[in-house]
Amino acid sequence: MRRPDGLLLLVLFLTIDVLIVLTHLSQKLLGDPVQWTFDLGADRSYGEFFMYVKLVWFSIIAALIAWIRRSAVFAALGAAGLILLVEDAFLLHERMGHLLNDPLTRWLPSLGDIGILSLQLGELVWLAAAGLVVLVVFAVGYRRADGRDRADALAIAVFLGLLAVFAVVVDTIHSFFPLWTTGDLVFTVIEDGGELLSLSPVVALGFALLTADTGAGRVGSARRRRREPVADAA
C-alpha cells in the first residue's frame, strides 16, 4: 500500500470483514445473534450490504481516478464495480439462469444429466458472458494505458479476479453441499467471507491511488502557490 491512509482504510475494512464472519459463525454454532441479517449467506444481510457499500465507493473512486488521469482503464474498472453491484443486488445471475437453463438443456440434452450442475448451467453461461464483456472492456483500456496506469489498474484487477473466483468457482463447489450441513457452513464462510475480504484491498488501493493523485497534484500545487509570496517577500 503506497500511502498510510490507504493502509489504514484496509485495516479498518478487514477488521469489519472479520467481525462479520465471526458473528456469522457465532450465530450458526452458538445460536446468537438470532437475527437472520447476521447470516453471511443470506440475501440482504449485513455482510452483503457492506459489500455493496464497498462496490459503490470503489466505482466512485475509480471514476475520479479515470477523470484525473484521463485513463480509460480506470473507467473500465469503475464500470466493472457497477456491473458487479447491479448483478448481485438484483440477482440477475439467478433470474437469467432460470431463463437460460431450459433452452440450454433442450439444445444440449446431455447437459441435463450432470447432477446439480445441470440446474446452474444458465447461471454459469450468464456469468461467463458478463465476465467476458468486462474483460474485453478492461483489455481495451489496459492496452491504451501508460505504464503507470497499467501497473496500478492491474493491482486492483488481481483482487477483482480473486472476487470472481469466490463468486463463481467456490459458489459452484458450494452448491454440492446441502443446506445446514458442515460443508454448507464451511463454504459459506469461504465464499461469502472471501468476497468480503477480496473487496477490501480493491477499495483501499483505489483510495490510496486517488489520495496520491490529488495530494501530489492539486493540493501540492496549491501549497507551492501559497509559499511563493512568502519566498518573494523574504
PASEBA-1860 file (N, C-alpha, C; in nm, 3 decimals):
! residues 234
1> MRRPDGLL> 0.085/-0.118/0.000/0.000/0.000/0.000/0.089/0.124/0.000 ~ 0.067/0.217/-0.092/0.159/0.327/-0.111/0.150/0.435/-0.005 ~ 0.032/0.454/0.052/0.012/0.563/0.146/-0.049/0.509/0.275 ~ -0.014/0.575/0.390/-0.068/0.527/0.518/-0.220/0.537/0.526 ~ -0.281/0.634/0.455/-0.427/0.645/0.461/-0.493/0.525/0.393 ~ -0.433/0.477/0.284/-0.485/0.357/0.219/-0.468/0.234/0.307 ~ -0.355/0.225/0.376/-0.330/0.112/0.466/-0.427/0.115/0.583 ~ -0.452/0.233/0.636/-0.546/0.246/0.747/-0.686/0.202/0.704
9> LLVLFLTI> -0.728/0.245/0.586/-0.860/0.205/0.536/-0.867/0.054/0.518 ~ -0.761/-0.007/0.468/-0.757/-0.152/0.452/-0.773/-0.223/0.586 ~ -0.701/-0.177/0.687/-0.709/-0.238/0.821/-0.850/-0.225/0.877 ~ -0.911/-0.108/0.860/-1.048/-0.086/0.909/-1.147/-0.178/0.839 ~ -1.135/-0.187/0.708/-1.223/-0.275/0.631/-1.207/-0.421/0.674 ~ -1.082/-0.465/0.681/-1.058/-0.605/0.717/-1.107/-0.637/0.857 ~ -1.097/-0.540/0.948/-1.149/-0.561/1.084/-1.298/-0.586/1.081 ~ -1.371/-0.503/1.004/-1.517/-0.522/0.994/-1.548/-0.655/0.925
17> DVLIVLTH> -1.472/-0.688/0.820/-1.493/-0.815/0.749/-1.483/-0.933/0.845 ~ -1.376/-0.933/0.925/-1.354/-1.044/1.018/-1.466/-1.049/1.122 ~ -1.509/-0.934/1.171/-1.618/-0.931/1.270/-1.748/-0.985/1.211 ~ -1.775/-0.954/1.086/-1.896/-1.006/1.020/-1.890/-1.158/1.010 ~ -1.774/-1.210/0.971/-1.758/-1.355/0.960/-1.771/-1.421/1.097 ~ -1.708/-1.363/1.198/-1.715/-1.421/1.333/-1.857/-1.417/1.389 ~ -1.931/-1.310/1.358/-2.070/-1.302/1.403/-2.154/-1.410/1.336 ~ -2.128/-1.433/1.208/-2.197/-1.541/1.136/-2.170/-1.676/1.201
25> LSQKLLGD> -2.045/-1.703/1.232/-2.009/-1.829/1.296/-2.074/-1.842/1.434 ~ -2.079/-1.731/1.506/-2.144/-1.732/1.637/-2.292/-1.767/1.624 ~ -2.356/-1.712/1.522/-2.498/-1.743/1.502/-2.518/-1.891/1.470 ~ -2.435/-1.944/1.382/-2.453/-2.083/1.337/-2.412/-2.184/1.443 ~ -2.310/-2.154/1.520/-2.257/-2.251/1.616/-2.313/-2.233/1.757 ~ -2.345/-2.107/1.794/-2.388/-2.078/1.930/-2.533/-2.032/1.938 ~ -2.593/-2.000/1.821/-2.732/-1.955/1.819/-2.753/-1.810/1.856 ~ -2.647/-1.733/1.863/-2.658/-1.592/1.899/-2.557/-1.513/1.816
33> PVQWTFDL> -2.600/-1.404/1.751/-2.733/-1.340/1.750/-2.834/-1.420/1.667 ~ -2.961/-1.395/1.692/-3.065/-1.475/1.627/-3.116/-1.412/1.498 ~ -3.093/-1.283/1.477/-3.147/-1.215/1.360/-3.085/-1.272/1.232 ~ -3.170/-1.292/1.130/-3.123/-1.351/1.004/-3.025/-1.260/0.931 ~ -3.029/-1.132/0.959/-2.941/-1.038/0.889/-2.793/-1.059/0.923 ~ -2.766/-1.137/1.029/-2.627/-1.169/1.062/-2.578/-1.294/0.989 ~ -2.668/-1.359/0.915/-2.632/-1.477/0.838/-2.555/-1.433/0.713 ~ -2.430/-1.469/0.706/-2.342/-1.424/0.598/-2.392/-1.468/0.461
41> GADRSYGE> -2.460/-1.581/0.455/-2.504/-1.633/0.327/-2.642/-1.587/0.285 ~ -2.709/-1.507/0.367/-2.846/-1.464/0.337/-2.845/-1.341/0.247 ~ -2.942/-1.334/0.157/-2.960/-1.214/0.076/-3.001/-1.099/0.165 ~ -2.947/-0.980/0.136/-2.974/-0.857/0.210/-2.927/-0.863/0.355 ~ -2.826/-0.943/0.380/-2.767/-0.948/0.513/-2.674/-0.828/0.532 ~ -2.627/-0.809/0.656/-2.533/-0.701/0.683/-2.405/-0.718/0.601 ~ -2.359/-0.841/0.590/-2.239/-0.865/0.512/-2.257/-0.828/0.366 ~ -2.373/-0.860/0.311/-2.398/-0.829/0.170/-2.407/-0.678/0.148
49> FFMYVKLV> -2.473/-0.608/0.239/-2.483/-0.463/0.225/-2.347/-0.396/0.242 ~ -2.262/-0.451/0.327/-2.128/-0.395/0.341/-2.050/-0.414/0.211 ~ -2.069/-0.526/0.145/-2.006/-0.548/0.016/-2.057/-0.447/-0.087 ~ -2.187/-0.417/-0.083/-2.243/-0.317/-0.175/-2.184/-0.179/-0.150 ~ -2.164/-0.145/-0.023/-2.101/-0.017/0.010/-1.962/-0.009/-0.052 ~ -1.886/-0.116/-0.041/-1.751/-0.118/-0.099/-1.757/-0.100/-0.251 ~ -1.851/-0.167/-0.316/-1.861/-0.157/-0.462/-1.899/-0.016/-0.505 ~ -1.990/0.048/-0.432/-2.028/0.186/-0.465/-1.908/0.279/-0.446
57> WFSIIAAL> -1.841/0.266/-0.333/-1.724/0.351/-0.308/-1.617/0.330/-0.415 ~ -1.590/0.204/-0.448/-1.486/0.178/-0.547/-1.523/0.235/-0.683 ~ -1.649/0.222/-0.723/-1.691/0.274/-0.853/-1.672/0.425/-0.859 ~ -1.705/0.495/-0.750/-1.685/0.640/-0.745/-1.537/0.674/-0.750 ~ -1.459/0.602/-0.670/-1.313/0.627/-0.666/-1.250/0.602/-0.803 ~ -1.286/0.491/-0.868/-1.229/0.460/-0.999/-1.269/0.565/-1.102 ~ -1.392/0.613/-1.095/-1.436/0.718/-1.188/-1.356/0.846/-1.168 ~ -1.328/0.881/-1.042/-1.248/1.001/-1.014/-1.105/0.985/-1.064
65> IAWIRRSA> -1.047/0.868/-1.043/-0.911/0.844/-1.094/-0.909/0.852/-1.246 ~ -1.011/0.793/-1.310/-1.020/0.799/-1.456/-1.028/0.943/-1.505 ~ -1.101/1.026/-1.433/-1.116/1.167/-1.472/-0.986/1.244/-1.450 ~ -0.920/1.222/-1.336/-0.796/1.293/-1.305/-0.685/1.254/-1.402 ~ -0.673/1.124/-1.428/-0.563/1.075/-1.512/-0.599/1.069/-1.661 ~ -0.728/1.091/-1.691/-0.776/1.073/-1.829/-0.743/0.932/-1.877 ~ -0.778/0.835/-1.795/-0.740/0.696/-1.820/-0.864/0.609/-1.835 ~ -0.879/0.547/-1.952/-0.996/0.463/-1.979/-0.994/0.334/-1.898
73> VFAALGAA> -0.876/0.286/-1.859/-0.869/0.159/-1.789/-0.935/0.170/-1.651 ~ -0.925/0.286/-1.588/-0.992/0.303/-1.458/-1.141/0.324/-1.475 ~ -1.180/0.383/-1.587/-1.324/0.391/-1.616/-1.381/0.251/-1.633 ~ -1.303/0.162/-1.695/-1.346/0.023/-1.713/-1.358/-0.047/-1.577 ~ -1.264/-0.021/-1.487/-1.270/-0.081/-1.354/-1.391/-0.029/-1.276 ~ -1.419/0.101/-1.288/-1.536/0.156/-1.222/-1.665/0.096/-1.276 ~ -1.670/0.077/-1.409/-1.787/0.013/-1.470/-1.801/-0.131/-1.422 ~ -1.689/-0.199/-1.406/-1.693/-0.337/-1.357/-1.751/-0.342/-1.216
81> GLILLVED> -1.715/-0.245/-1.132/-1.772/-0.238/-0.997/-1.922/-0.218/-0.999 ~ -1.969/-0.130/-1.089/-2.113/-0.107/-1.100/-2.186/-0.232/-1.152 ~ -2.124/-0.300/-1.248/-2.185/-0.422/-1.301/-2.198/-0.527/-1.191 ~ -2.094/-0.544/-1.112/-2.099/-0.639/-1.001/-2.208/-0.603/-0.902 ~ -2.221/-0.474/-0.874/-2.322/-0.427/-0.780/-2.463/-0.457/-0.831 ~ -2.490/-0.416/-0.954/-2.625/-0.435/-1.011/-2.654/-0.584/-1.028 ~ -2.555/-0.659/-1.074/-2.575/-0.802/-1.100/-2.613/-0.875/-0.971 ~ -2.544/-0.845/-0.863/-2.570/-0.916/-0.738/-2.693/-0.861/-0.666
89> AFLLHERM> -2.710/-0.730/-0.664/-2.821/-0.670/-0.591/-2.956/-0.710/-0.650 ~ -2.962/-0.724/-0.782/-3.088/-0.759/-0.848/-3.095/-0.908/-0.884 ~ -2.997/-0.986/-0.833/-2.997/-1.131/-0.853/-3.009/-1.167/-1.001 ~ -2.940/-1.094/-1.086/-2.951/-1.118/-1.229/-2.901/-1.257/-1.268 ~ -2.799/-1.307/-1.198/-2.746/-1.439/-1.232/-2.850/-1.548/-1.207 ~ -2.931/-1.532/-1.102/-3.035/-1.631/-1.076/-3.151/-1.618/-1.175 ~ -3.189/-1.495/-1.202/-3.301/-1.474/-1.294/-3.265/-1.517/-1.436 ~ -3.147/-1.478/-1.481/-3.105/-1.518/-1.615/-3.078/-1.667/-1.621
97> GHLLNDPL> -3.031/-1.723/-1.510/-3.008/-1.868/-1.505/-3.136/-1.945/-1.529 ~ -3.245/-1.901/-1.467/-3.375/-1.968/-1.487/-3.421/-1.955/-1.631 ~ -3.398/-1.839/-1.691/-3.441/-1.817/-1.829/-3.361/-1.900/-1.929 ~ -3.232/-1.917/-1.901/-3.143/-1.984/-1.996/-3.136/-2.134/-1.977 ~ -3.170/-2.181/-1.859/-3.148/-2.323/-1.828/-3.225/-2.418/-1.919 ~ -3.354/-2.396/-1.935/-3.436/-2.485/-2.019/-3.391/-2.485/-2.165 ~ -3.370/-2.369/-2.228/-3.321/-2.371/-2.367/-3.188/-2.444/-2.382 ~ -3.099/-2.428/-2.284/-2.968/-2.493/-2.293/-2.980/-2.645/-2.285
105> TRWLPSLG> -3.062/-2.692/-2.191/-3.076/-2.838/-2.177/-3.154/-2.899/-2.293 ~ -3.243/-2.820/-2.355/-3.310/-2.871/-2.475/-3.215/-2.875/-2.594 ~ -3.128/-2.777/-2.602/-3.032/-2.770/-2.712/-2.924/-2.877/-2.698 ~ -2.880/-2.899/-2.573/-2.778/-3.000/-2.546/-2.831/-3.092/-2.436 ~ -2.913/-3.192/-2.471/-2.977/-3.279/-2.372/-2.879/-3.348/-2.277 ~ -2.759/-3.375/-2.324/-2.662/-3.445/-2.239/-2.625/-3.362/-2.116 ~ -2.641/-3.230/-2.125/-2.607/-3.145/-2.011/-2.708/-3.157/-1.898 ~ -2.822/-3.218/-1.925/-2.922/-3.236/-1.821/-2.893/-3.352/-1.728
113> DIGILSLQ> -2.784/-3.426/-1.756/-2.751/-3.545/-1.677/-2.622/-3.529/-1.598 ~ -2.590/-3.404/-1.562/-2.464/-3.383/-1.489/-2.491/-3.341/-1.345 ~ -2.601/-3.391/-1.291/-2.632/-3.367/-1.150/-2.676/-3.225/-1.124 ~ -2.636/-3.174/-1.008/-2.681/-3.041/-0.967/-2.630/-2.932/-1.059 ~ -2.519/-2.958/-1.128/-2.467/-2.858/-1.221/-2.564/-2.829/-1.334 ~ -2.649/-2.925/-1.367/-2.746/-2.903/-1.474/-2.845/-2.794/-1.436 ~ -2.862/-2.769/-1.305/-2.951/-2.663/-1.260/-2.884/-2.526/-1.263 ~ -2.753/-2.525/-1.281/-2.678/-2.399/-1.278/-2.620/-2.361/-1.414
121> LGELVWLA> -2.654/-2.436/-1.517/-2.595/-2.410/-1.648/-2.623/-2.268/-1.695 ~ -2.750/-2.228/-1.688/-2.787/-2.095/-1.733/-2.714/-1.986/-1.656 ~ -2.703/-2.007/-1.526/-2.634/-1.910/-1.441/-2.487/-1.899/-1.478 ~ -2.423/-2.014/-1.501/-2.281/-2.013/-1.537/-2.258/-1.949/-1.674 ~ -2.347/-1.977/-1.768/-2.335/-1.916/-1.902/-2.351/-1.765/-1.892 ~ -2.449/-1.720/-1.815/-2.471/-1.577/-1.798/-2.349/-1.510/-1.734 ~ -2.295/-1.569/-1.629/-2.178/-1.511/-1.562/-2.056/-1.511/-1.653 ~ -2.041/-1.617/-1.734/-1.929/-1.622/-1.828/-1.941/-1.511/-1.932
129> AAGLVVLV> -2.061/-1.488/-1.982/-2.082/-1.383/-2.081/-2.056/-1.245/-2.022 ~ -2.108/-1.221/-1.900/-2.086/-1.093/-1.835/-1.938/-1.071/-1.805 ~ -1.871/-1.177/-1.760/-1.729/-1.168/-1.732/-1.647/-1.140/-1.856 ~ -1.687/-1.199/-1.968/-1.616/-1.176/-2.094/-1.628/-1.031/-2.138 ~ -1.746/-0.973/-2.123/-1.766/-0.833/-2.159/-1.675/-0.743/-2.074 ~ -1.672/-0.770/-1.944/-1.587/-0.690/-1.854/-1.440/-0.705/-1.892 ~ -1.397/-0.827/-1.922/-1.258/-0.850/-1.959/-1.220/-0.777/-2.088 ~ -1.309/-0.780/-2.186/-1.280/-0.713/-2.313/-1.267/-0.563/-2.293
137> VFAVGYRR> -1.360/-0.504/-2.218/-1.355/-0.360/-2.192/-1.227/-0.324/-2.116 ~ -1.193/-0.405/-2.016/-1.071/-0.379/-1.940/-0.948/-0.393/-2.029 ~ -0.944/-0.496/-2.114/-0.829/-0.518/-2.201/-0.808/-0.402/-2.298 ~ -0.917/-0.347/-2.351/-0.905/-0.233/-2.442/-0.847/-0.113/-2.369 ~ -0.901/-0.084/-2.250/-0.848/0.027/-2.172/-0.705/0.004/-2.128 ~ -0.672/-0.119/-2.092/-0.536/-0.154/-2.048/-0.436/-0.134/-2.161 ~ -0.475/-0.173/-2.281/-0.385/-0.161/-2.395/-0.350/-0.015/-2.426 ~ -0.445/0.074/-2.401/-0.425/0.215/-2.432/-0.362/0.293/-2.317
145> ADGRDRAD> -0.346/0.228/-2.201/-0.294/0.298/-2.084/-0.142/0.304/-2.087 ~ -0.087/0.400/-2.011/0.059/0.407/-1.998/0.106/0.309/-1.891 ~ 0.237/0.303/-1.871/0.294/0.204/-1.780/0.245/0.218/-1.637 ~ 0.236/0.342/-1.590/0.191/0.364/-1.452/0.046/0.321/-1.433 ~ -0.040/0.360/-1.526/-0.181/0.323/-1.515/-0.200/0.173/-1.527 ~ -0.121/0.110/-1.613/-0.131/-0.036/-1.628/-0.098/-0.106/-1.497 ~ 0.011/-0.066/-1.434/0.053/-0.131/-1.309/-0.051/-0.111/-1.199 ~ -0.102/0.012/-1.186/-0.200/0.040/-1.082/-0.331/-0.033/-1.107
153> ALAIAVFL> -0.377/-0.031/-1.232/-0.503/-0.098/-1.266/-0.492/-0.249/-1.249 ~ -0.377/-0.304/-1.286/-0.358/-0.449/-1.275/-0.358/-0.493/-1.128 ~ -0.301/-0.411/-1.041/-0.300/-0.444/-0.898/-0.443/-0.456/-0.844 ~ -0.531/-0.366/-0.889/-0.671/-0.371/-0.847/-0.742/-0.488/-0.913 ~ -0.714/-0.510/-1.042/-0.782/-0.616/-1.117/-0.752/-0.754/-1.061 ~ -0.635/-0.773/-1.002/-0.600/-0.903/-0.943/-0.699/-0.938/-0.832 ~ -0.732/-0.841/-0.748/-0.825/-0.868/-0.637/-0.968/-0.881/-0.687 ~ -1.003/-0.809/-0.795/-1.135/-0.829/-0.855/-1.145/-0.968/-0.915
161> GLLAVFAV> -1.034/-1.016/-0.972/-1.032/-1.154/-1.023/-1.047/-1.255/-0.911 ~ -0.984/-1.227/-0.797/-1.000/-1.315/-0.680/-1.145/-1.316/-0.634 ~ -1.209/-1.200/-0.637/-1.352/-1.193/-0.604/-1.434/-1.281/-0.696 ~ -1.401/-1.279/-0.825/-1.474/-1.362/-0.922/-1.456/-1.510/-0.893 ~ -1.337/-1.549/-0.847/-1.314/-1.690/-0.813/-1.405/-1.733/-0.699 ~ -1.416/-1.650/-0.597/-1.506/-1.684/-0.485/-1.651/-1.686/-0.529 ~ -1.688/-1.589/-0.613/-1.829/-1.574/-0.652/-1.875/-1.682/-0.750 ~ -1.784/-1.736/-0.830/-1.825/-1.833/-0.933/-1.774/-1.973/-0.901
169> VVDTIHSF> -1.643/-1.987/-0.888/-1.584/-2.121/-0.869/-1.623/-2.179/-0.733 ~ -1.598/-2.102/-0.626/-1.630/-2.151/-0.492/-1.780/-2.168/-0.476 ~ -1.857/-2.076/-0.535/-2.003/-2.089/-0.528/-2.052/-2.217/-0.594 ~ -1.991/-2.254/-0.705/-2.030/-2.377/-0.774/-1.999/-2.500/-0.687 ~ -1.883/-2.500/-0.624/-1.849/-2.611/-0.534/-1.944/-2.613/-0.415 ~ -1.977/-2.494/-0.366/-2.068/-2.481/-0.251/-2.204/-2.545/-0.280 ~ -2.248/-2.539/-0.404/-2.381/-2.589/-0.440/-2.394/-2.741/-0.423 ~ -2.283/-2.810/-0.412/-2.288/-2.955/-0.394/-2.325/-2.995/-0.250
177> FPLWTTGD> -2.318/-2.901/-0.158/-2.343/-2.933/-0.018/-2.484/-2.889/0.022 ~ -2.563/-2.978/0.082/-2.699/-2.942/0.125/-2.695/-2.834/0.232 ~ -2.805/-2.760/0.244/-2.816/-2.658/0.348/-2.806/-2.719/0.488 ~ -2.752/-2.639/0.580/-2.742/-2.674/0.721/-2.642/-2.785/0.750 ~ -2.558/-2.820/0.654/-2.454/-2.920/0.679/-2.323/-2.850/0.711 ~ -2.227/-2.930/0.757/-2.095/-2.873/0.787/-2.031/-2.815/0.662 ~ -2.047/-2.885/0.549/-1.992/-2.835/0.423/-2.053/-2.702/0.384 ~ -2.183/-2.688/0.407/-2.250/-2.561/0.377/-2.193/-2.449/0.463
185> LVFTVIED> -2.173/-2.476/0.591/-2.117/-2.375/0.682/-1.976/-2.334/0.638 ~ -1.894/-2.432/0.607/-1.755/-2.405/0.569/-1.749/-2.325/0.440 ~ -1.826/-2.366/0.340/-1.818/-2.298/0.211/-1.890/-2.163/0.211 ~ -1.986/-2.144/0.301/-2.044/-2.011/0.316/-1.938/-1.912/0.363 ~ -1.859/-1.956/0.461/-1.752/-1.872/0.512/-1.647/-1.846/0.405 ~ -1.610/-1.951/0.331/-1.508/-1.934/0.227/-1.559/-1.845/0.115 ~ -1.682/-1.874/0.068/-1.736/-1.800/-0.046/-1.768/-1.655/-0.010 ~ -1.862/-1.636/0.083/-1.907/-1.500/0.115/-1.802/-1.422/0.193
193> GGELLSLS> -1.732/-1.491/0.283/-1.623/-1.423/0.353/-1.511/-1.386/0.259 ~ -1.482/-1.475/0.163/-1.379/-1.444/0.064/-1.415/-1.325/-0.023 ~ -1.543/-1.314/-0.060/-1.586/-1.199/-0.139/-1.567/-1.069/-0.062 ~ -1.606/-1.071/0.066/-1.589/-0.953/0.150/-1.442/-0.913/0.161 ~ -1.358/-1.011/0.192/-1.216/-0.983/0.215/-1.145/-0.938/0.088 ~ -1.180/-0.996/-0.027/-1.111/-0.960/-0.151/-1.149/-0.820/-0.199 ~ -1.266/-0.770/-0.159/-1.305/-0.635/-0.199/-1.236/-0.527/-0.118 ~ -1.193/-0.560/0.003/-1.130/-0.459/0.088/-1.004/-0.400/0.026
201> PVVALGFA> -0.909/-0.480/-0.023/-0.792/-0.419/-0.088/-0.826/-0.347/-0.217 ~ -0.934/-0.385/-0.284/-0.976/-0.314/-0.405/-1.007/-0.168/-0.373 ~ -1.088/-0.147/-0.268/-1.125/-0.011/-0.230/-1.005/0.064/-0.171 ~ -0.930/-0.005/-0.087/-0.816/0.060/-0.022/-0.709/0.101/-0.124 ~ -0.681/0.015/-0.221/-0.586/0.050/-0.326/-0.635/0.169/-0.407 ~ -0.763/0.165/-0.445/-0.818/0.277/-0.520/-0.811/0.407/-0.442 ~ -0.843/0.399/-0.312/-0.839/0.519/-0.227/-0.696/0.572/-0.216 ~ -0.599/0.482/-0.201/-0.458/0.524/-0.193/-0.414/0.592/-0.321
209> LLTADTGA> -0.454/0.539/-0.436/-0.418/0.600/-0.565/-0.483/0.737/-0.579 ~ -0.610/0.747/-0.539/-0.681/0.873/-0.553/-0.620/0.981/-0.465 ~ -0.590/0.948/-0.340/-0.530/1.047/-0.250/-0.389/1.084/-0.295 ~ -0.318/0.989/-0.354/-0.185/1.019/-0.407/-0.196/1.114/-0.525 ~ -0.292/1.092/-0.612/-0.310/1.179/-0.728/-0.352/1.319/-0.686 ~ -0.449/1.329/-0.599/-0.497/1.461/-0.557/-0.395/1.531/-0.469 ~ -0.325/1.454/-0.385/-0.225/1.515/-0.298/-0.104/1.565/-0.373 ~ -0.058/1.485/-0.471/0.061/1.524/-0.547/0.029/1.628/-0.653
217> GRVGSARR> -0.098/1.638/-0.690/-0.136/1.730/-0.797/-0.191/1.860/-0.745 ~ -0.324/1.867/-0.728/-0.389/1.993/-0.694/-0.347/2.046/-0.559 ~ -0.348/1.957/-0.457/-0.314/2.002/-0.323/-0.169/2.047/-0.317 ~ -0.079/1.968/-0.381/0.062/2.003/-0.380/0.089/2.136/-0.449 ~ 0.027/2.157/-0.564/0.049/2.282/-0.637/-0.009/2.401/-0.560 ~ -0.122/2.380/-0.491/-0.181/2.487/-0.411/-0.087/2.528/-0.297 ~ -0.023/2.428/-0.236/0.070/2.459/-0.128/0.190/2.537/-0.181 ~ 0.238/2.498/-0.302/0.352/2.570/-0.358/0.315/2.714/-0.387
225> RRREPVAD> 0.191/2.736/-0.436/0.149/2.872/-0.466/0.140/2.957/-0.339 ~ 0.100/2.894/-0.229/0.090/2.967/-0.103/0.227/3.005/-0.050 ~ 0.329/2.922/-0.082/0.464/2.954/-0.032/0.534/3.061/-0.113 ~ 0.497/3.076/-0.239/0.568/3.167/-0.329/0.572/3.311/-0.280 ~ 0.456/3.371/-0.238/0.463/3.510/-0.189/0.554/3.526/-0.069 ~ 0.557/3.425/0.018/0.643/3.430/0.135/0.789/3.436/0.093 ~ 0.823/3.352/-0.006/0.961/3.346/-0.055/0.999/3.479/-0.119 ~ 0.908/3.540/-0.196/0.938/3.666/-0.263/0.959/3.779/-0.162
233> AA> 0.872/3.775/-0.056/0.885/3.881/0.045/1.016/3.873/0.118 ~ 1.064/3.748/0.136/1.192/3.731/0.203/1.306/3.783/0.118
END
